[in-house]
Amino acid sequence: MGQGNTSNILLESGTNEVEILELYIDEEGYRGYYAVNVAKVIEIIPVPKTKISPPDSRRGMVSGLFNHRNKVVVLVDLAVWLGKNRVENKPCNVLITEFNNVVTAFLVSGVTRIHRVTWQNIKPLDGYMEDMSDAVTGVVELDNNLVFMLDLEKAIAELDPNLALKAPSGEERVSAAAADTGRPIRILHVDDSNVIRRNVKARLEEQGDIAVISAGNGDEAWNWLVAASARALSAGRPVSDYADVVLTDIEMPVMDGYHLCKKIKESAELRGIPVILFSSLITDKLIHKGQSVGADGQFSKPDLSLIGFIRDLVHRKDKAA
């Protein structure tokens, strides 16, 4: 793949497909293959000739700062973040990325090509390679190589604590409690990151009027919803007695959030459950993808100000029932 702007092939939303950019890190006698979602990559450039040292020398993963298109960009050495000893057999590449409304650069040994794959073929780590479990969201076999999907959000969250999940203020919690209808709002939260699932559950349930059920990917969530729908039918109860809202990430192994949303909206039994996309991929350029699969709301990580939106949504449904 040549340097310059990435040529993103447009994909129809909800097909459970994704385009990934395969990259590699060279170590002594070994080449490790990794991948990132093409939608996060703005550009691929050579290593900048001029860069300055990071202000915090303790952050070894930061290789430096440089000016790119009149913007100061942090350059993260991906090998250092992954705990790898990179060797330079040839000039390296830099990926310019944008997600979570932040532009960040990542230093890699090189890139190979763009692959179109189905999330069904991207498998969770399932406990092996635990030394990389916080950095990798899944693994896929491509051209006889194991390619690891990287959790770049984790990298930038380590750099900037302000990018960690933020709950509403105490004042918002007090006012929300006053508006409580007397039963908890049941949220099915779907995310492949163990850390994010735990943090979101803690931040939401500390509000006092929310109960969270967690699922690790869209397939787990879909199976849970189908089972809940069957229980509701058998008991003569609405399915909303089991889940008021589905709050889902987009990028997940096995089944992504777009495909999950599309399946819910095409189901006669489940289409009434609001689906909210909560992802680093919620940008002005990509918001149409969520709209095309019928998402009821779209919010960018890590801001949990969506709590107010969820309350209003559920309370309006309760009044209309």
C-alpha positions as CSV (number, residue, x, y, z in Angstrom):
1,M,0.0,0.0,0.0
2,G,1.4,3.4,-1.0
3,Q,1.8,6.4,1.3
4,G,-0.7,9.2,1.5
5,N,-4.4,9.2,2.1
6,T,-6.0,5.9,2.7
7,S,-8.5,4.9,0.0
8,N,-11.4,3.7,2.0
9,I,-13.8,1.4,0.1
10,L,-17.3,2.3,1.1
11,L,-19.1,-0.5,2.8
12,E,-22.8,-0.8,3.3
13,S,-23.6,-0.5,7.0
14,G,-24.9,-3.5,8.8
15,T,-23.2,-6.2,6.7
16,N,-20.9,-7.2,9.6
17,E,-17.9,-6.4,7.4
18,V,-15.0,-4.1,8.2
19,E,-11.9,-2.8,6.3
20,I,-8.7,-3.2,8.3
21,L,-5.3,-1.9,7.6
22,E,-2.6,-4.5,8.2
23,L,0.6,-3.3,9.7
24,Y,3.7,-4.9,11.2
25,I,6.4,-4.5,13.8
26,D,9.7,-6.0,13.2
27,E,11.6,-7.6,16.1
28,E,14.8,-9.6,16.1
29,G,14.1,-12.6,13.9
30,Y,10.3,-12.1,14.0
31,R,7.6,-9.9,12.3
32,G,4.4,-9.4,14.2
33,Y,1.2,-8.5,12.3
34,Y,-1.4,-6.2,13.6
35,A,-4.5,-4.3,12.3
36,V,-6.6,-1.2,12.8
37,N,-9.9,-0.1,11.4
38,V,-9.3,1.8,8.1
39,A,-12.0,4.3,9.3
40,K,-9.6,5.5,12.0
41,V,-6.7,6.2,9.6
42,I,-6.4,9.6,7.9
43,E,-3.1,9.2,6.3
44,I,0.2,7.2,6.2
45,I,3.4,9.2,6.1
46,P,7.2,8.7,6.5
47,V,8.6,9.5,10.0
48,P,8.7,13.3,10.3
49,K,12.2,14.7,10.0
50,T,11.5,17.3,12.7
51,K,10.0,16.4,16.0
52,I,10.5,17.4,19.6
53,S,10.9,15.3,22.7
54,P,7.8,14.7,24.8
55,P,7.4,17.0,27.8
56,D,7.0,14.0,30.2
57,S,10.1,11.8,29.9
58,R,8.3,9.0,31.9
59,R,6.0,8.3,29.0
60,G,8.3,6.1,27.0
61,M,5.6,5.2,24.6
62,V,5.7,8.8,23.2
63,S,8.4,9.1,20.6
64,G,7.8,12.8,20.2
65,L,5.6,15.6,19.0
66,F,5.6,17.0,15.5
67,N,3.6,19.5,13.4
68,H,1.3,18.0,10.8
69,R,-1.0,20.2,8.7
70,N,-0.6,23.0,11.3
71,K,-1.6,20.8,14.2
72,V,0.7,19.5,16.9
73,V,0.4,15.7,16.9
74,V,1.6,13.2,19.5
75,L,3.7,10.3,18.0
76,V,3.2,7.0,19.9
77,D,5.7,4.3,19.4
78,L,3.4,1.3,19.0
79,A,6.2,-1.2,19.7
80,V,6.9,0.4,23.1
81,W,3.3,0.4,24.0
82,L,3.0,-3.3,23.1
83,G,6.2,-4.1,25.0
84,K,8.0,-5.2,21.9
85,N,11.7,-4.6,21.0
86,R,11.4,-3.1,17.5
87,V,14.4,-3.3,15.1
88,E,14.7,-0.9,12.2
89,N,15.4,-2.9,9.0
90,K,14.1,-0.1,6.9
91,P,12.5,3.3,7.3
92,C,9.4,3.2,9.5
93,N,5.9,4.5,8.7
94,V,3.6,6.7,10.7
95,L,-0.2,6.3,10.8
96,I,-2.1,9.5,11.3
97,T,-5.4,8.5,13.0
98,E,-8.5,10.3,14.2
99,F,-11.0,8.8,16.7
100,N,-12.5,9.9,20.0
101,N,-12.3,13.3,18.4
102,V,-8.5,13.2,18.8
103,V,-5.7,13.2,16.1
104,T,-2.8,10.9,17.1
105,A,0.1,9.4,15.2
106,F,1.5,5.8,15.6
107,L,5.0,4.7,14.7
108,V,5.1,1.2,13.0
109,S,7.7,-0.7,11.1
110,G,5.5,-0.7,8.0
111,V,2.1,-1.5,6.4
112,T,1.1,-4.2,4.0
113,R,-2.5,-3.8,2.6
114,I,-6.1,-3.2,3.3
115,H,-8.3,-6.3,3.9
116,R,-12.1,-6.5,3.8
117,V,-13.1,-9.0,6.4
118,T,-16.2,-10.1,8.3
119,W,-16.3,-9.6,12.0
120,Q,-17.4,-13.2,12.2
121,N,-13.8,-14.3,11.4
122,I,-12.3,-11.9,14.0
123,K,-12.2,-14.0,17.1
124,P,-11.8,-12.9,20.8
125,L,-8.5,-13.7,22.4
126,D,-10.3,-16.1,24.8
127,G,-7.6,-16.0,27.5
128,Y,-4.5,-16.7,25.6
129,M,-1.7,-14.1,25.1
130,E,-2.8,-12.4,28.3
131,D,0.2,-10.1,28.1
132,M,-1.6,-8.4,25.2
133,S,-5.2,-8.7,26.4
134,D,-5.5,-5.0,27.2
135,A,-4.0,-3.9,23.9
136,V,-5.7,-6.4,21.5
137,T,-9.4,-6.8,20.9
138,G,-9.4,-9.8,18.6
139,V,-7.4,-12.0,16.2
140,V,-7.9,-13.0,12.6
141,E,-5.9,-15.2,10.2
142,L,-5.0,-13.5,7.0
143,D,-2.6,-14.9,4.3
144,N,-1.5,-17.6,6.8
145,N,-0.5,-15.0,9.4
146,L,-2.2,-14.3,12.8
147,V,-3.2,-10.6,12.7
148,F,-4.1,-8.9,16.0
149,M,-6.7,-6.1,16.1
150,L,-5.3,-3.3,18.2
151,D,-7.3,-1.3,20.8
152,L,-5.8,2.1,20.0
153,E,-8.4,3.8,22.3
154,K,-6.6,2.2,25.2
155,A,-3.3,3.7,24.1
156,I,-4.5,7.2,23.9
157,A,-6.5,6.8,27.2
158,E,-3.2,5.9,28.9
159,L,-1.7,9.2,27.5
160,D,-4.5,11.5,28.5
161,P,-6.7,10.7,31.6
162,N,-9.2,13.2,30.3
163,L,-10.1,10.6,27.7
164,A,-11.2,8.1,30.3
165,L,-15.0,7.5,30.8
166,K,-16.7,10.4,32.4
167,A,-20.0,10.2,34.3
168,P,-22.4,13.1,34.7
169,S,-21.9,15.6,37.5
170,G,-23.3,15.1,41.0
171,E,-26.0,17.8,40.2
172,E,-27.1,15.8,37.2
173,R,-27.4,12.7,39.4
174,V,-29.6,14.5,42.0
175,S,-32.0,15.9,39.4
176,A,-32.2,12.5,37.6
177,A,-33.1,10.7,40.8
178,A,-36.0,13.2,41.3
179,A,-37.3,12.2,37.8
180,D,-37.0,8.5,38.5
181,T,-40.1,6.5,37.7
182,G,-39.6,4.1,40.5
183,R,-38.0,1.2,38.6
184,P,-34.5,0.9,37.3
185,I,-33.7,1.5,33.6
186,R,-32.4,-1.7,32.2
187,I,-29.5,-1.2,29.8
188,L,-27.9,-4.0,27.8
189,H,-24.4,-2.8,27.3
190,V,-22.3,-4.4,24.6
191,D,-18.5,-3.9,24.3
192,D,-15.6,-6.3,23.7
193,S,-13.3,-4.5,26.2
194,N,-13.4,-6.0,29.7
195,V,-12.1,-2.7,31.1
196,I,-14.8,-0.6,29.3
197,R,-17.6,-3.0,30.3
198,R,-16.6,-2.8,34.0
199,N,-16.2,1.0,33.9
200,V,-19.4,1.7,32.1
201,K,-21.3,-0.6,34.4
202,A,-19.8,1.1,37.5
203,R,-20.4,4.6,36.1
204,L,-24.0,3.9,35.0
205,E,-25.1,2.0,38.1
206,E,-23.7,4.6,40.5
207,Q,-26.5,6.8,39.2
208,G,-28.9,4.8,41.3
209,D,-31.7,4.4,38.7
210,I,-29.9,2.2,36.2
211,A,-29.2,-1.6,36.0
212,V,-26.7,-2.9,33.5
213,I,-26.5,-6.3,31.8
214,S,-23.2,-6.7,30.0
215,A,-22.3,-8.6,26.7
216,G,-18.9,-9.0,25.1
217,N,-19.9,-8.7,21.5
218,G,-22.9,-8.3,19.2
219,D,-23.5,-12.1,18.9
220,E,-23.7,-12.5,22.7
221,A,-26.1,-9.6,22.9
222,W,-28.3,-10.9,20.1
223,N,-28.5,-14.3,21.7
224,W,-29.4,-12.7,25.0
225,L,-32.1,-10.6,23.4
226,V,-33.6,-13.6,21.5
227,A,-33.8,-15.5,24.8
228,A,-35.3,-12.6,26.6
229,S,-37.9,-12.2,23.9
230,A,-38.8,-15.9,24.3
231,R,-39.2,-15.5,28.0
232,A,-41.3,-12.4,27.6
233,L,-43.6,-14.1,25.2
234,S,-44.0,-17.1,27.5
235,A,-44.7,-14.9,30.5
236,G,-47.1,-12.6,28.5
237,R,-44.8,-9.6,29.3
238,P,-43.3,-6.9,27.1
239,V,-39.6,-7.5,26.1
240,S,-38.9,-4.1,27.6
241,D,-39.3,-5.8,31.0
242,Y,-35.9,-7.3,30.3
243,A,-34.1,-4.5,28.4
244,D,-35.2,-0.9,28.0
245,V,-32.2,0.1,25.8
246,V,-29.3,-1.5,24.0
247,L,-26.0,0.5,24.3
248,T,-23.4,-0.9,22.0
249,D,-19.9,-0.4,20.7
250,I,-19.4,-0.6,17.0
251,E,-16.1,-2.5,16.6
252,M,-16.4,-6.0,18.1
253,P,-15.3,-9.5,17.1
254,V,-17.9,-12.0,15.8
255,M,-20.7,-9.3,15.3
256,D,-20.2,-5.6,15.2
257,G,-22.6,-2.9,16.5
258,Y,-24.0,-1.9,13.1
259,H,-25.0,-5.5,12.3
260,L,-26.5,-5.9,15.8
261,C,-28.5,-2.7,15.4
262,K,-29.8,-3.8,12.0
263,K,-30.9,-7.2,13.2
264,I,-32.7,-5.6,16.2
265,K,-34.5,-3.1,13.9
266,E,-35.5,-5.9,11.5
267,S,-37.0,-8.1,14.2
268,A,-40.7,-7.8,14.8
269,E,-40.2,-8.7,18.5
270,L,-37.3,-6.5,19.3
271,R,-37.5,-3.5,17.0
272,G,-39.1,-1.4,19.7
273,I,-36.0,-1.5,21.9
274,P,-34.0,1.7,21.3
275,V,-30.4,1.1,20.2
276,I,-27.7,3.6,21.0
277,L,-24.2,3.4,19.4
278,F,-21.4,4.4,21.8
279,S,-18.1,4.3,20.0
280,S,-14.9,6.2,19.1
281,L,-16.1,5.9,15.5
282,I,-19.0,8.4,16.0
283,T,-17.9,11.3,13.8
284,D,-19.5,13.7,11.5
285,K,-18.1,11.7,8.6
286,L,-19.4,8.4,9.8
287,I,-22.7,9.2,11.6
288,H,-24.6,8.3,8.4
289,K,-23.6,4.7,8.9
290,G,-25.5,4.5,12.2
291,Q,-28.5,6.3,10.7
292,S,-28.7,3.8,7.9
293,V,-29.2,0.9,10.3
294,G,-31.8,2.7,12.4
295,A,-29.8,3.7,15.5
296,D,-31.9,5.8,17.9
297,G,-28.8,7.7,19.1
298,Q,-25.1,8.0,18.5
299,F,-22.5,9.1,21.1
300,S,-18.7,9.3,20.9
301,K,-16.7,7.6,23.6
302,P,-15.7,8.4,26.3
303,D,-18.4,10.9,27.4
304,L,-21.3,9.3,29.3
305,S,-23.5,12.4,29.0
306,L,-25.7,10.1,27.0
307,I,-27.2,9.1,30.4
308,G,-29.7,12.0,30.2
309,F,-30.6,11.0,26.7
310,I,-31.3,7.5,27.7
311,R,-33.5,8.6,30.7
312,D,-35.6,10.9,28.5
313,L,-36.0,8.2,25.9
314,V,-37.2,5.6,28.4
315,H,-39.4,8.0,30.3
316,R,-41.1,9.1,27.1
317,K,-41.8,5.5,26.2
318,D,-43.2,4.7,29.6
319,K,-45.6,7.7,29.4
320,A,-46.7,6.6,25.9
321,A,-47.3,3.0,27.0
